[in-house]
Amino acid sequence: MTHPIPATPLAMAERLRDLNRKLANDRRQGLRKMFTAILDYNITDRVTCNVREVEKAVGKTFGKIIPLLSAHLMHDIIQLMIVEGTDSGTAQDSLADSLHLMRAAVNDTTKSVMAERHPCKPILGYHKQIKTMADDPSCGLLKAIGKGLPEYDMCWSEPAGIVPDVVAHPAHHTKPTPAKEVPMPTDDNAKPDDGFDLERMTSLTMALAASRAKEDEVTYNHNIPQAITEATADAIHVIGEEFKLGAKQRLSLASSVELTCGAMPEIVDGAYFDDEGEVLATLREKGLLEEQSDDVEFEVMTPVTKTEPVAVNPDLKTAINVMVTQGLGKDAKASGFKDIDVTLTEIKQLRVDAEKFAEEIKYLKGRSFTAPVQVTGEQVVDGDTLTYEVVQKNAMQLFKNPRTGKAIKQLNFDIPTLVWKDAKGDVAKHPMVPVQVDHYQFRATHLIKFLTGFIMGKNIWCHGHTGTGKTTLPEQVAAVIQFPVFPINLDGNIERADLVGQMDIVNDGGTSITQFKEGILPRAMTQPCILVLDEIDAGKPDVMFVIQRATEGKGLLLTEDGGRLVKPHPLFRFVATANSRGQGDEYGVYAGVRPMNGALLNRFPIFIEVDYMTKEEESVFLKKTYGLADEVIDNITTFAGMCRKAFAEGETTVPVSPRDTMAMCEMYSFFETIFPTKAQATEFAVTTSVIDRAPMDNRQRVIELADRCFASCKFTGGS
């Protein structure tokens, strides 16, 4: 059996630099392979002893610890081995020292590096000293490569994902421990068919594909079957490699997966992919399922400004130079060709520069949509003067996927945020900035649309059924970016004077004088804030014409104040919320909703349909808010989903909103303390919150749905 070829520090450094340019998940997988290959190769008494100490501290074998390690930690340990090692011995000492620090960080988390994102927990084994040493400029990879790296062997090349060199260097390892040779998937080395569980392999493949597809929430939610189907090819390859499947077995697996994908629309709404049973447990044990970690999910890599020279085989170099020169003929001198090494290096550099410039152009294109704003300003609030500073921040850092905690890659653009300070210069909170709800369920599609409209200065129209979170969406976005929110409920009592202002009689030193008193509209327009026009489709037509003029972005003319023109602040935004799309009540349950003027609707170029949360999203939200048992939360969210479906299909006029599910949870929490059984507490909670407000012609249908969801309860007959 032939062993894999050993890898030198230079090969390891080049591999590390290649991984730094990859996406986070690919980078993490590559680092795990490298780290595992290094541990398998560098078996010394000191390394082995420290490995055992880490295993003892964590309580797991090192094979199960590696999938839990931060990508940054593995990167720093490998970098320190490359930079500090002058030979095999010192590289192994560097590895042993790092393992010793890992054990110390596990035993005392105050010595650990803290995660950069919520909940900011200590990163497993990531000692602050490891990070400090790796961040030292003298330990940089580029600098070490520039100085030249010594020739010795660090690990086996194939397990580390490194393509072996044509000429292998002789190994100097004192205790070589060859990695197990991975055979090619041919029929000769395939497992016997009687040991191949096709159904189990299909389940593992589909679960892995679903997990990979969910990493891109936007694509996944747009077309779930298609997203999972597209991820199956990679999943088949991963499962095949992990379980050493032969060629016939892989073909059988591919055919089975294809058949399963054909039935995707029928199973995708069930619990098939969310089962926390043996399938997902197996994937986690194998390290194939990405765990929610404290590692940063995106990295801003500094482009390499100078590439390494390309080296051509010296034995062929002269012949290649002659052939190229002869081929160019009289144009050889004009082309500038002198040496194949130089030409290939220049081409490589051009490719690197092209990628760098493409990223810069993409970034500048995004910035070109953002309206210029003043950097600082001040505002008088309740008699106190607050100053603000506009700070541009990356939206991908501010808004994460609420279920996975991962970054939403489509939000890789800058948005303006505000930092408020009081008269003393201390950071303060504006009283009109909403309170941020930590477990609020942002949805990627909503964020992309809303933040795009926000940075482009567009008016936004949020519409949906009652209780879907139309008003909460702009409030929670404003809470993150620290923008004040001024809500106006456009009921039938709102008049023009309430919006623009009116002349009022005031006392000035004992003399009564008339003075113009501004309404909410001109006051809000002159400051950075979000003005929420709540229930805009219930407003009176004459009031809507006042708003129509203001939404044009050209200012508001106050005829009551001598024709004064109020110019809007560059960071002033309109957000309208409504139960309709502006065409009137489509469901017959929203009294007072009017068709809107087409000219006003045309001034809202961003429309966002805010639907009810999915069962998964609502379950997570209620669980974090009320901490009830999983069974109770599951029954309530199932009941809510069935009621909403019945409402959408015209069977009932009772849209059970998140407000209702929250009310049921609150009622249940109280009734559980006064009733002898949980069934009674559930009956009273559901009856009080939903059933008793259902009209008589809907009541029986709602009771039927409740009986189906709460098996231990009896709702028939009413309260």
C-alpha positions in Angstrom: 0.0 0.0 0.0 1.4 3.4 -1.0 1.2 6.1 1.7 0.1 9.7 0.9 2.9 12.1 0.2 4.1 14.3 3.2 3.3 18.0 3.0 5.9 20.7 3.6 5.3 24.0 5.5 5.2 25.9 2.2 2.4 23.5 0.9 0.5 24.0 4.1 0.9 27.8 4.0 -0.4 27.9 0.4 -3.3 25.6 1.4 -4.1 27.9 4.3 -4.2 31.0 2.1 -6.5 29.2 -0.4 -8.9 28.3 2.4 -8.9 32.0 3.6 -10.5 32.9 0.2 -13.3 30.4 0.5 -16.8 30.7 2.0 -17.1 30.2 5.7 -18.4 26.6 5.6 -15.9 25.4 3.0 -13.1 27.1 4.9 -14.2 25.4 8.2 -14.3 21.9 6.6 -10.9 22.4 5.0 -9.4 23.5 8.3 -10.8 20.5 10.1 -9.2 18.2 7.5 -5.8 20.0 7.9 -6.0 20.0 11.7 -6.9 16.3 11.8 -4.1 15.4 9.4 -1.6 17.4 11.5 -2.6 15.5 14.7 -2.4 12.1 12.9 1.1 12.9 11.7 2.7 14.7 14.6 2.5 11.9 17.2 5.0 12.6 19.9 4.8 11.9 23.7 4.2 15.6 24.5 1.5 16.1 21.8 -0.3 12.9 22.8 -0.2 13.9 26.5 -1.7 17.3 25.8 -4.4 15.7 23.5 -5.4 13.4 26.4 -5.5 16.4 28.7 -7.9 18.3 26.3 -10.1 15.2 26.0 -10.3 14.9 29.8 -11.2 18.6 30.2 -13.9 18.6 27.5 -15.2 15.1 28.3 -15.1 13.9 24.7 -12.7 12.2 22.3 -10.7 14.5 20.2 -12.4 13.2 17.0 -15.7 14.6 18.5 -14.0 17.8 19.7 -12.7 18.9 16.3 -16.1 19.6 14.8 -16.8 21.9 17.8 -13.7 24.0 17.4 -13.7 27.5 15.9 -12.3 27.9 12.4 -10.2 30.8 13.7 -8.7 28.7 16.4 -7.6 25.9 14.0 -6.3 28.5 11.6 -4.2 30.2 14.3 -2.7 26.9 15.6 -1.7 25.8 12.1 -0.3 29.2 11.3 1.8 29.2 14.4 3.2 25.8 13.6 4.2 27.0 10.1 5.7 30.2 11.2 7.4 29.1 14.5 8.7 25.7 13.3 12.2 25.7 12.0 12.1 21.9 11.8 9.8 19.0 12.6 10.7 19.1 16.3 9.9 22.8 16.9 6.7 22.5 14.9 5.6 19.7 17.2 6.5 21.8 20.2 4.4 24.6 18.9 1.4 22.2 18.4 1.9 20.8 22.0 2.0 24.4 23.4 -1.2 25.3 21.6 -2.9 22.1 22.9 -1.8 23.0 26.4 -3.3 26.5 26.1 -6.5 24.9 24.8 -6.8 22.8 27.9 -6.2 25.9 30.1 -9.0 27.8 28.2 -11.4 24.9 28.7 -10.7 24.8 32.4 -10.9 28.5 32.9 -13.2 30.3 30.4 -12.0 33.7 31.5 -8.9 33.0 29.5 -10.9 32.2 26.4 -11.6 34.5 23.4 -15.3 35.6 23.4 -17.5 35.1 20.4 -18.2 38.3 18.5 -21.9 37.8 18.2 -24.8 37.0 20.5 -24.8 35.4 23.0 -21.0 36.2 23.1 -20.0 33.0 24.9 -16.4 31.8 25.4 -15.2 29.9 22.3 -14.2 26.4 23.2 -10.4 26.1 23.7 -9.6 29.4 22.1 -7.0 30.8 24.5 -6.4 34.5 24.3 -2.7 33.9 24.1 -3.1 31.8 20.9 -5.0 34.7 19.3 -2.4 37.2 20.5 0.5 35.2 19.1 -1.2 34.6 15.8 -2.2 38.3 15.4 1.4 39.4 16.0 2.7 41.0 12.7 5.9 39.0 12.9 3.8 35.8 12.7 2.1 36.6 9.4 2.0 34.0 6.7 3.0 36.4 3.9 6.0 37.6 5.9 7.1 34.0 6.7 6.7 32.9 3.0 8.6 35.9 1.9 11.5 35.0 4.2 11.4 31.4 3.0 10.2 28.4 4.9 12.4 25.5 5.9 12.1 22.1 4.3 10.5 19.5 6.6 7.3 17.5 6.7 4.3 18.7 8.7 1.6 16.2 7.8 0.3 13.9 5.1 -0.9 15.8 2.0 -4.0 14.0 1.0 -5.9 14.0 4.3 -5.1 17.7 4.5 -6.6 18.4 1.1 -3.3 19.3 -0.5 -2.4 18.2 -4.0 0.9 16.3 -3.7 4.0 17.7 -5.5 5.5 15.8 -8.4 8.6 15.1 -6.4 8.1 14.1 -2.8 10.5 15.2 -0.1 11.9 12.4 2.1 10.2 12.2 5.4 12.1 13.1 8.6 9.3 12.2 11.0 10.6 10.3 14.0 7.4 8.3 14.5 5.6 8.1 11.1 1.9 7.3 11.5 0.6 6.9 8.0 -3.0 8.0 7.4 -5.4 5.4 6.3 -5.4 5.2 2.5 -8.8 6.1 1.1 -9.6 3.8 -1.9 -11.3 5.1 -5.0 -15.0 4.2 -5.2 -14.7 1.2 -7.5 -16.7 -2.0 -7.5 -13.7 -4.0 -6.3 -13.5 -2.3 -2.9 -17.3 -1.6 -2.5 -19.0 -3.0 0.5 -21.2 -6.1 0.0 -24.7 -5.2 -1.2 -26.2 -7.0 1.8 -24.5 -4.5 4.1 -25.7 -1.4 2.2 -28.8 0.1 3.7 -30.2 2.2 0.8 -33.1 3.6 2.8 -30.8 4.9 5.5 -28.3 6.4 3.1 -31.2 8.2 1.3 -32.5 9.6 4.6 -29.0 10.8 5.5 -28.4 12.3 2.1 -31.8 14.2 2.1 -31.3 15.5 5.6 -27.8 16.7 4.7 -29.1 18.3 1.5 -31.9 20.1 3.5 -29.4 21.3 6.0 -27.1 22.7 3.4 -30.0 24.3 1.5 -31.3 26.1 4.6 -28.0 28.0 4.8 -29.2 30.3 2.1 -32.6 31.3 3.7 -33.7 33.5 0.8 -33.3 30.8 -1.9 -34.7 28.2 0.5 -37.9 30.1 1.3 -38.3 31.1 -2.4 -38.5 27.4 -3.6 -37.9 24.8 -1.0 -38.0 21.7 -3.2 -35.7 23.2 -5.8 -33.2 24.4 -3.1 -33.0 21.0 -1.6 -32.8 19.2 -5.0 -29.9 21.4 -6.0 -28.0 20.5 -2.8 -28.4 16.8 -3.3 -25.5 16.3 -5.7 -23.0 17.6 -3.1 -24.7 15.7 -0.3 -24.4 12.4 -2.3 -20.7 13.0 -2.8 -20.2 13.8 0.9 -22.2 10.7 2.1 -20.4 8.5 -0.5 -17.0 9.6 0.8 -17.9 9.4 4.5 -19.3 5.8 4.2 -16.9 4.6 1.5 -19.6 3.7 -0.9 -18.7 2.0 -4.2 -19.7 3.1 -7.7 -22.8 0.9 -7.9 -23.9 2.0 -4.4 -23.5 5.6 -5.3 -25.6 5.1 -8.5 -28.3 3.4 -6.4 -28.2 6.2 -3.9 -28.5 8.8 -6.7 -31.5 7.1 -8.2 -33.2 6.8 -4.8 -32.5 10.5 -4.0 -33.9 11.4 -7.4 -37.2 9.5 -6.7 -37.4 11.2 -3.2 -36.9 14.6 -4.8 -39.8 13.8 -7.1 -42.1 13.6 -4.1 -40.6 16.7 -2.5 -43.8 18.9 -2.7 -45.7 16.3 -0.7 -43.1 15.9 2.2 -41.5 19.3 2.5 -44.2 20.7 4.7 -43.9 17.9 7.2 -41.4 17.0 9.9 -39.3 14.8 7.5 -36.2 17.1 7.5 -36.6 18.5 11.0 -36.7 15.1 12.8 -34.2 15.2 15.7 -33.8 11.4 15.7 -31.2 8.9 14.5 -30.7 10.6 11.1 -29.6 14.0 12.3 -27.8 12.4 15.3 -25.7 10.3 12.8 -24.9 13.4 10.7 -23.8 15.3 13.8 -21.7 12.4 15.1 -19.9 12.2 11.7 -19.3 16.0 11.8 -21.3 16.5 8.6 -24.1 18.6 10.0 -23.0 22.2 10.6 -23.6 23.1 14.3 -24.5 26.6 15.3 -21.2 27.9 16.5 -19.7 31.1 17.7 -17.5 31.4 14.7 -18.1 34.4 12.5 -20.0 33.3 9.4 -18.4 35.8 7.0 -14.9 37.2 6.8 -13.5 40.2 5.2 -10.3 39.0 3.7 -7.5 41.4 2.7 -6.8 40.8 -1.0 -3.3 39.6 -1.7 -1.6 42.5 -3.5 1.4 40.4 -4.8 1.2 36.9 -6.0 3.8 34.2 -5.6 6.0 33.6 -8.7 4.9 30.7 -10.9 7.6 28.1 -11.3 7.8 26.0 -14.4 9.7 22.7 -14.5 13.3 23.7 -15.1 13.9 20.8 -17.4 11.1 22.0 -19.8 11.5 25.8 -19.3 14.1 26.4 -22.0 12.1 24.4 -24.6 8.9 26.2 -23.7 10.6 29.6 -24.1 11.9 28.6 -27.5 8.6 27.3 -28.7 6.7 30.4 -27.6 9.3 32.7 -29.1 9.1 30.8 -32.4 5.4 30.8 -32.4 5.1 34.5 -31.9 7.6 35.1 -34.7 8.2 38.8 -35.5 5.7 39.8 -32.8 7.7 38.2 -30.0 9.5 41.5 -29.2 6.3 43.6 -29.4 4.5 41.2 -27.1 7.1 41.7 -24.4 7.6 38.0 -24.0 10.9 37.1 -22.4 10.4 34.2 -20.0 7.5 31.8 -19.4 7.9 32.1 -15.6 7.5 35.9 -15.8 4.6 35.8 -18.2 2.6 33.3 -16.1 3.3 35.2 -12.9 2.0 38.4 -14.6 -1.1 36.6 -15.8 -1.7 35.3 -12.3 -1.3 38.7 -10.8 -3.8 40.2 -13.3 -6.4 37.6 -12.3 -5.9 38.5 -8.6 -6.2 42.2 -9.4 -9.2 41.6 -11.5 -11.0 39.8 -8.7 -10.0 42.6 -6.3 -11.3 45.4 -8.6 -14.5 43.4 -9.2 -15.2 43.4 -5.5 -14.4 47.1 -5.2 -16.7 47.9 -8.1 -19.5 45.8 -6.6 -19.1 47.6 -3.3 -19.1 51.1 -4.9 -22.2 50.2 -6.9 -24.0 49.5 -3.7 -22.8 52.7 -2.1 -24.0 54.7 -5.1 -27.6 54.0 -4.2 -27.2 55.5 -0.8 -28.2 59.2 -0.5 -25.6 61.5 0.9 -26.4 62.6 4.5 -24.9 64.9 7.0 -22.7 63.1 9.5 -23.8 64.9 12.7 -26.7 66.9 13.9 -28.7 67.7 17.1 -32.3 67.5 18.2 -34.2 68.9 21.2 -36.1 66.2 23.0 -38.2 67.1 26.1 -36.2 70.2 26.7 -32.8 68.3 26.5 -30.5 68.6 23.5 -29.3 65.3 22.0 -26.6 65.1 19.3 -26.4 62.3 16.8 -23.7 60.9 14.6 -24.4 58.9 11.5 -22.3 55.7 11.4 -22.3 53.4 8.4 -22.4 49.7 9.4 -22.7 46.5 7.4 -26.2 45.1 7.5 -24.9 41.5 7.5 -23.3 42.2 10.9 -26.4 43.8 12.4 -29.1 41.4 11.2 -28.7 37.6 11.6 -30.8 34.6 10.8 -32.9 34.2 14.0 -33.0 30.4 13.8 -29.4 29.7 12.9 -27.6 32.8 14.1 -25.8 32.9 10.7 -25.2 35.9 8.5 -27.6 36.6 5.7 -25.3 36.9 2.7 -27.6 39.1 0.7 -27.3 41.8 3.3 -23.7 42.5 2.5 -24.1 46.3 2.2 -23.8 49.3 4.4 -26.7 51.1 6.1 -26.8 54.3 8.2 -27.1 53.9 12.0 -27.3 56.6 14.6 -25.3 57.1 17.8 -27.0 59.5 20.2 -25.2 61.5 22.9 -26.3 63.9 25.6 -25.0 67.3 26.5 -22.1 65.7 28.5 -21.0 63.7 25.5 -22.1 60.4 27.0 -23.9 57.8 24.8 -27.7 58.2 25.4 -30.9 56.6 24.2 -33.5 58.6 22.3 -36.9 58.2 24.0 -38.6 57.5 20.7 -36.2 54.7 19.7 -38.1 51.4 20.2 -36.9 48.8 22.6 -35.1 45.9 20.8 -36.7 42.5 21.3 -33.8 40.0 21.3 -35.9 37.0 20.1 -37.8 38.9 17.4 -38.1 36.8 14.3 -36.7 38.8 11.4 -37.2 37.2 8.0 -34.6 37.5 5.3 -36.9 38.5 2.5 -38.5 41.3 4.6 -35.1 42.6 5.6 -33.7 42.7 2.1 -36.7 44.6 0.8 -37.0 46.9 3.8 -33.3 47.8 4.0 -33.0 48.3 0.3 -35.9 50.8 0.4 -34.4 52.4 3.4 -30.9 53.1 2.0 -32.4 54.3 -1.3 -34.8 56.7 0.4 -38.0 55.0 -0.9 -41.4 54.9 0.8 -42.3 51.5 2.1 -45.8 49.9 2.2 -46.2 46.9 4.6 -49.5 45.0 4.3 -51.0 41.8 5.7 -53.6 40.4 8.0 -54.1 41.6 11.6 -51.3 40.7 14.0 -48.7 39.6 11.4 -46.2 42.2 12.6 -46.5 45.0 10.0 -45.8 47.7 12.5 -43.4 45.7 14.5 -41.1 45.2 11.5 -40.1 48.9 11.1 -40.0 49.3 14.9 -37.5 46.4 15.3 -35.4 47.6 12.4 -35.3 51.0 13.9 -34.4 49.5 17.3 -31.3 47.9 15.8 -30.1 51.0 13.9 -31.2 53.4 16.7 -33.7 55.5 14.6 -36.6 57.2 16.4 -40.1 56.0 15.3 -43.1 58.3 15.2 -46.3 56.4 14.7 -49.6 58.0 13.5 -52.8 56.0 13.6 -54.8 57.4 10.7 -58.3 56.8 12.2 -61.4 58.8 11.2 -60.6 61.6 13.8 -57.3 62.6 12.3 -57.6 66.0 10.6 -55.3 68.1 8.4 -54.4 70.3 11.4 -53.2 67.3 13.3 -50.7 66.5 10.6 -49.4 70.0 9.4 -50.3 72.2 12.4 -52.5 75.2 13.0 -52.5 78.8 14.3 -52.9 78.8 18.0 -53.4 81.6 20.6 -50.5 81.8 23.1 -49.7 84.0 26.1 -46.6 86.2 25.5 -45.9 88.3 28.5 -49.5 88.8 29.4 -50.4 89.5 25.7 -52.4 87.0 23.7 -50.8 86.5 20.3 -51.4 84.0 17.4 -48.6 81.6 16.7 -48.3 78.7 14.3 -47.9 75.4 16.1 -46.4 72.6 14.0 -48.0 69.2 13.6 -46.4 65.8 13.7 -45.6 65.9 9.9 -43.3 68.9 9.7 -41.7 68.1 13.1 -40.8 64.6 12.0 -39.6 65.5 8.4 -36.8 67.7 9.7 -35.0 64.9 11.7 -33.6 61.4 11.0 -36.5 59.1 11.9 -39.2 56.8 10.6 -42.7 58.1 10.4 -45.1 55.1 10.5 -48.5 55.8 8.9 -50.4 53.1 10.7 -53.6 51.8 9.1 -53.1 54.2 6.2 -56.0 52.5 4.2 -58.4 53.6 6.9 -57.5 57.4 6.6 -59.9 60.0 5.2 -59.3 61.1 1.6 -58.6 64.8 2.4 -55.9 63.8 4.9 -54.4 61.4 2.3 -53.8 64.4 0.0 -51.7 66.1 2.6 -49.6 62.9 3.0 -49.4 62.5 -0.8 -47.6 65.8 -1.1 -45.1 65.0 1.7 -44.3 61.5 0.2 -42.9 63.1 -3.0 -39.7 63.9 -1.1 -39.7 67.5 -2.3 -40.9 69.1 0.9 -44.1 70.2 2.5 -45.6 73.7 1.8 -47.3 75.1 4.9 -49.8 77.6 3.7 -51.0 78.1 7.3 -47.5 79.4 8.1 -47.1 82.0 5.3 -46.1 79.4 2.7 -43.1 78.1 4.6 -41.4 75.1 2.8 -40.4 72.2 5.1 -37.5 70.3 3.5 -37.2 66.6 4.5 -34.1 65.4 6.3 -32.0 63.0 4.1 -32.6 60.2 6.6 -36.4 60.8 7.1 -38.4 57.8 5.9 -42.1 57.0 5.4 -43.4 53.6 6.3 -47.1 52.8 5.8 -48.9 49.8 7.3 -52.2 48.5 6.1 -54.5 45.4 6.0 -54.8 45.8 2.2 -52.8 46.5 -0.8 -54.6 49.8 -1.2 -57.4 48.3 -3.3 -60.0 47.9 -0.5 -60.9 45.1 1.9 -60.3 41.8 0.0 -61.6 39.6 2.9 -64.6 41.3 4.2 -63.4 41.4 7.8 -61.6 44.8 8.0 -64.3 47.5 8.5 -63.3 51.0 7.5 -60.7 50.0 4.9 -61.0 52.1 1.8 -59.5 51.9 -1.7 -56.6 54.3 -2.0 -55.9 57.0 -4.5 -53.7 55.6 -7.3 -51.4 58.6 -7.2 -50.7 58.0 -3.5 -50.0 54.3 -4.0 -47.6 55.1 -6.9 -45.5 57.0 -4.3 -44.8 53.8 -2.4 -42.4 51.8 -4.7 -41.6 49.2 -2.1 -44.4 46.8 -1.1 -43.8 44.1 1.5 -46.4 41.5 2.2 -46.0 40.5 5.9 -47.5 37.1 6.4 -48.0 35.1 9.6 -44.9 33.4 11.1 -44.3 29.8 10.1 -45.0 27.2 12.7 -41.2 26.8 13.3 -40.7 30.6 13.7 -43.7 31.0 16.0 -42.7 28.0 18.1 -39.2 29.5 18.7 -40.7 32.9 19.5 -43.3 31.6 22.0 -40.8 29.2 23.6 -38.3 32.0 24.2 -40.9 34.4 25.5 -43.0 32.1 27.8 -40.8 29.0 28.4 -43.8 26.6 28.2 -43.5 22.9 27.5 -42.8 21.9 23.9 -46.1 20.0 23.7 -48.1 23.0 24.8 -46.3 25.3 22.3 -46.7 22.7 19.5 -50.5 22.3 20.1 -51.1 26.1 20.2 -49.1 26.8 17.0 -50.8 23.9 15.2 -54.2 25.2 16.2 -53.2 28.7 15.0 -52.0 27.4 11.7 -55.2 25.5 11.1 -57.4 28.5 12.0 -55.4 30.7 9.6 -55.8 28.2 6.8 -59.5 28.1 7.4 -59.6 31.9 7.4 -57.7 32.1 4.1 -60.1 29.6 2.5 -63.2 31.5 3.6 -64.3 28.9 6.2 -64.1 31.3 9.1 -63.7 35.0 9.8 -61.4 34.4 12.8 -57.7 35.1 11.8 -55.8 33.8 14.8 -52.8 36.2 14.9 -49.6 36.0 17.0 -51.4 38.3 19.4 -53.9 35.5 20.0 -51.2 32.8 20.4 -49.4 35.0 22.9 -52.7 35.6 24.7 -53.2 31.8 24.9 -49.7 31.3 26.3 -50.2 34.0 28.9 -53.7 32.7 29.9 -52.4 29.1 30.1 -49.5 30.2 32.3 -51.9 31.7 34.8 -54.7 29.1 34.6 -52.1 26.4 35.2 -51.6 27.8 38.7 -55.3 27.7 39.6 -56.7 24.6 37.9 -55.9 21.0 39.0 -55.1 19.7 35.5 -53.3 21.1 32.4 -56.3 20.1 30.2 -58.5 22.5 32.1 -56.0 25.3 31.9 -55.7 24.7 28.2 -59.5 24.7 27.7 -60.0 28.0 29.5 -57.0 29.6 27.7 -58.1 28.6 24.2 -61.8 29.4 24.9 -61.1 32.8 26.4 -58.6 33.9 23.7 -60.2 32.5 20.5 -63.4 30.5 20.7 -65.5 33.0 22.7 -64.9 35.8 20.2 -65.8 33.7 17.2 -69.2 34.7 15.6 -72.0 32.1 15.9 -71.8 31.0 12.3 -68.0 30.3 12.7 -68.0 29.0 16.3 -68.6 25.3 15.5 -65.8 25.2 12.9 -63.3 26.8 15.4 -64.4 24.3 18.1 -63.8 21.4 15.6 -60.3 22.7 14.9 -59.6 23.0 18.6 -60.8 19.5 19.4 -58.4 18.1 16.7 -55.4 20.0 18.1 -56.0 19.6 21.9 -56.9 15.9 22.1 -57.2 15.8 26.0 -59.6 18.8 26.0 -63.3 19.0 25.4 -64.4 22.2 23.7 -67.7 20.9 22.3 -70.6 22.9 23.7 -68.7 26.1 24.3 -67.3 27.7 27.4 
